[in-house]
Amino acid sequence: DGKLCHESTDLDPSDLRLHHKVVVLGGGKQAHMRGGDLRRVVIHSAALHGEDMMDVYLRLAHDHPSIGGRAVLIQAIFRGFILRKKHEEEMKKNKAEFDSDSDDEGEKKDGEEG
């Protein structure tokens, strides 16, 4: 959620060296038992503060298929709903105008015959 979750000080620089494998949540079954909601780990070479941290969070959330992709889908469905509603109202209006025009022509024909 873009909030700092851990901060460490006085670390040995060799502890910070990245190895060929990084284990998060214990790996395997241990990670599965903890919910498995971790999707991506992003490591930055500098501290992030305020707007920078929120920018990274929003960018990653947008790239996530169940957040960014779903938001776009929801927006598209809503826009389609609004357009269909407007189209339906226009069709009703046009039908009402057509029916009133048809009735006027029918009255004129009845008046001409008599």
C-alpha positions in Angstrom: 0.0 0.0 0.0 3.0 2.3 -0.4 3.8 2.5 3.3 7.2 1.7 4.8 6.9 -1.7 6.4 10.5 -2.2 7.7 13.6 -0.2 8.3 17.0 -1.6 9.3 20.2 0.2 10.5 23.7 -0.8 11.3 23.7 -3.6 8.7 26.9 -5.4 7.5 27.3 -4.5 3.8 27.9 -8.2 3.0 24.4 -9.0 4.2 23.0 -6.7 1.6 24.7 -8.4 -1.3 22.1 -10.1 -3.6 22.7 -13.8 -4.2 21.4 -15.8 -7.1 18.2 -16.6 -5.2 16.1 -14.5 -2.8 13.7 -16.3 -0.6 10.5 -14.4 0.5 8.1 -15.8 3.1 10.1 -18.9 3.5 9.4 -20.2 -0.1 7.3 -23.1 -1.2 4.6 -24.4 1.2 5.5 -21.7 3.8 4.6 -19.0 1.4 1.4 -20.8 0.3 0.3 -21.1 4.0 0.7 -17.4 4.4 -1.7 -16.5 1.7 0.5 -16.3 -1.3 -0.5 -12.7 -2.1 3.0 -11.6 -2.8 3.2 -11.0 -6.6 6.4 -9.0 -7.2 9.4 -7.8 -5.1 11.0 -4.6 -6.3 14.4 -3.7 -5.0 15.6 -0.1 -5.4 19.1 1.2 -5.0 17.9 4.3 -3.1 15.4 5.2 -0.4 12.0 6.2 -1.6 10.0 8.9 0.2 6.6 10.4 -0.2 5.5 10.9 -3.8 8.3 8.6 -5.1 7.0 5.7 -3.0 3.4 6.3 -4.0 4.4 6.6 -7.7 6.1 3.2 -7.6 3.1 1.7 -5.7 0.5 3.0 -8.2 2.6 1.9 -11.2 2.9 -1.6 -9.8 -0.8 -1.7 -8.9 -1.7 -0.6 -12.5 0.5 -3.3 -14.0 -1.2 -6.0 -11.8 -3.9 -7.8 -13.9 -6.4 -8.0 -11.1 -6.2 -4.3 -10.2 -5.2 -2.2 -13.3 -6.8 -4.5 -15.9 -10.0 -4.8 -13.9 -10.3 -1.1 -13.3 -10.1 -0.5 -17.1 -12.7 -3.2 -17.6 -15.1 -1.7 -15.1 -14.7 1.7 -16.7 -15.4 0.3 -20.2 -18.5 -1.6 -18.9 -19.8 1.6 -17.2 -19.2 3.7 -20.4 -21.1 1.1 -22.4 -24.0 1.1 -20.0 -24.2 4.9 -20.2 -24.1 4.8 -24.0 -26.7 2.1 -24.2 -29.0 4.0 -21.9 -28.7 7.2 -24.0 -29.3 5.2 -27.2 -32.4 3.6 -25.6 -33.8 7.1 -24.6 -33.2 8.4 -28.1 -34.9 5.4 -29.7 -38.0 6.0 -27.4 -38.0 9.7 -28.3 -37.7 8.9 -32.0 -40.5 6.3 -31.8 -42.8 8.7 -29.9 -42.1 11.4 -32.6 -42.7 8.9 -35.4 -46.0 7.7 -33.8 -47.2 11.3 -33.3 -46.4 12.0 -37.0 -48.2 8.9 -38.1 -51.3 9.9 -36.1 -51.3 13.4 -37.6 -51.1 11.9 -41.2 -53.9 9.5 -40.3 -56.2 12.4 -39.1 -55.4 14.4 -42.3 -56.4 11.4 -44.5 -59.7 10.9 -42.5 -60.5 14.6 -42.9 -59.9 14.5 -46.7 -62.2 11.6 -47.2 -65.2 13.2 -45.4 
